[in-house]
Amino acid sequence: MTRLASFALAAACAAMSLPAAAQFAKPEDAIKYRQSALFVMSQHFGRLGAMANGRVPYDAAAAAANAEVVADMAKLPWAGFGAGTEGGKAKPEVWKEDAKFKERQQKLIEETGKLVVAAKAGNIDALKAQFGPTGASCKACHDSFRNQ
């Protein structure tokens, strides 16, 4: 590996390990980041819901692709909830109930992982069976930590 590549890799690893406050120039940037990640996730989850609820024809390849995006996006927004990033649609409880908030994050990541497995099974029944629990994990977090 060249020295430049080694330096770039080291810099990238260091940036990923920084607290949220160090990753965003302004609190508004963190808010925009988390809202954007959650928006993209919701758009792809909605496409799965349309299939699961029969509003659009089931397409196994599209279901798998959308589930992958949902699972990937479910890992991203949490960096945008660091200290000093209060605001947006997030309730103050995000910062007051850290353990509960992290538990809900983990539950969402777990459920979206199961959604990928269900979507890759290639049948609508598997997708329908996992769509509800995944949506429930979204709702549980929204009910506790999101202003409507």
C-alpha positions in Angstrom: 0.0 0.0 0.0 1.4 3.4 -0.9 1.9 6.0 1.8 -0.8 8.2 0.3 -3.3 5.3 0.4 -2.2 4.5 4.0 -2.7 8.1 5.1 -6.1 8.3 3.4 -7.3 5.1 5.1 -6.0 6.3 8.5 -7.8 9.6 8.0 -11.0 7.9 7.1 -10.9 5.6 10.1 -10.1 8.5 12.4 -13.1 10.5 11.0 -15.5 7.6 11.6 -14.4 7.4 15.2 -15.0 11.0 16.0 -18.0 12.0 18.1 -20.9 13.5 16.2 -20.0 17.1 17.2 -16.7 16.7 15.4 -18.3 15.2 12.3 -20.6 18.1 11.5 -19.6 21.7 11.2 -22.9 23.0 12.7 -25.7 21.3 14.7 -28.0 22.1 11.7 -25.7 19.9 9.5 -26.2 16.9 11.9 -30.0 17.5 11.9 -30.1 17.6 8.2 -28.0 14.5 7.9 -30.1 12.4 10.2 -33.4 13.7 8.6 -32.0 12.9 5.2 -31.0 9.4 6.1 -34.4 8.7 7.7 -36.2 10.2 4.7 -34.4 7.9 2.2 -35.0 4.9 4.4 -38.8 5.8 4.6 -39.0 6.1 0.9 -37.7 2.6 0.3 -39.7 1.2 3.2 -42.8 2.7 1.6 -42.1 0.9 -1.6 -41.9 -2.4 0.3 -45.2 -1.5 2.1 -46.9 -0.9 -1.2 -46.0 -4.4 -2.3 -46.8 -5.9 1.1 -50.2 -4.3 1.1 -51.0 -5.1 -2.5 -51.0 -1.5 -3.8 -48.4 -2.4 -6.4 -47.5 -5.7 -7.9 -44.9 -7.8 -6.0 -41.5 -7.7 -7.6 -39.0 -10.0 -5.8 -35.9 -8.2 -7.2 -37.2 -4.7 -6.4 -38.2 -5.9 -2.9 -34.7 -7.2 -2.2 -33.1 -4.1 -3.5 -35.4 -1.8 -1.5 -34.9 -3.9 1.7 -31.1 -3.6 1.2 -31.4 0.2 1.1 -33.6 0.3 4.1 -31.2 -1.9 6.1 -28.2 0.2 5.0 -29.9 3.5 5.8 -31.0 2.2 9.2 -27.3 2.2 10.3 -26.7 5.9 9.4 -28.8 8.5 11.1 -27.5 7.8 14.6 -24.3 9.8 14.2 -26.5 12.9 13.7 -27.9 12.6 17.3 -24.8 13.7 19.2 -24.6 16.1 22.1 -25.4 19.7 20.9 -27.5 18.5 18.0 -30.9 18.9 19.7 -33.7 20.1 17.4 -35.5 19.2 14.3 -38.2 16.7 14.9 -36.3 14.9 17.7 -37.8 15.2 21.2 -35.5 16.1 24.1 -35.9 12.6 25.4 -33.4 11.4 22.7 -30.7 13.0 24.9 -32.3 12.3 28.3 -33.0 8.6 27.7 -29.8 7.6 26.0 -30.0 3.8 26.8 -33.6 3.6 25.6 -32.8 5.5 22.4 -29.9 3.2 21.7 -32.0 0.1 22.4 -34.5 1.4 19.8 -31.7 2.0 17.3 -30.5 -1.5 17.7 -34.0 -3.0 17.4 -34.4 -1.1 14.1 -31.1 -2.4 12.8 -32.0 -5.9 13.7 -35.5 -5.8 12.2 -34.3 -4.2 9.0 -31.7 -7.0 8.7 -34.5 -9.5 9.1 -36.4 -7.6 6.4 -33.6 -8.1 4.0 -33.6 -11.9 4.6 -37.4 -11.9 4.1 -37.2 -9.9 0.9 -34.5 -12.1 -0.5 -36.7 -15.2 0.2 -38.5 -14.3 -3.0 -42.1 -14.6 -1.9 -44.6 -12.0 -0.8 -45.6 -13.9 2.3 -42.1 -13.7 3.8 -42.1 -9.9 3.1 -45.5 -9.4 4.6 -44.5 -11.4 7.7 -41.5 -9.2 8.4 -42.9 -5.8 7.2 -45.1 -5.4 10.3 -42.4 -6.0 12.9 -40.0 -3.7 11.1 -42.7 -1.0 10.9 -43.4 -1.5 14.6 -39.8 -0.8 15.4 -40.0 2.5 13.5 -43.2 3.4 15.3 -41.8 2.5 18.8 -38.9 5.0 18.3 -41.2 7.7 16.8 -43.7 7.4 19.6 -41.0 7.9 22.2 -38.5 10.2 20.5 -40.1 12.1 17.6 -42.3 15.2 17.6 -45.1 14.8 15.2 
